[in-house]
Amino acid sequence: VQLVESGGALVQAGDSLSLSCTASGLTFADVAMAWFRQAPGKEREFVAGINWSGRNTYYADSVKGRFTISRDNAKNTVYLQMNSLKPEDTAVYYCAARYSRIVATEDRDFESWGQGTQVTVSS
């Protein structure tokens, strides 16, 4: 199984950014996906999750209303659209796959992880 994130960049506060994660080696339509992030000196935290069909999504309170998770099962890809970015959104963003159609919010519930992509938001 391989998850490859892309789209990380250095942006200014208020900007938008879109992350992508393409999966291989698994049946993408059978897995729930999520984005987590880890800032320097902090624990990894849940950002957003999506069930197998894309009908159910979940967000951390800190990003609700600003970030949108979506997926395209035909392309084996999950996306994270990030709007109104803040300096506190600065982190390495990881996508993760859970071998269940139901999303979870704890990182211990996800079996496969990408290598991460850096998002830096300057003030």
ABEGO torsion letter per residue (X at the ends): XBBBBBGBBBBBBGBBBBBBBBBBGBBAAABBBBBBBBBBGBBBBBABBBBAAGABBBBBAAABGABBBBBBAAAGBBBBBBBGBBAAABBBBBBBBBBBABBBABAAABABBBAEBBBBBBX
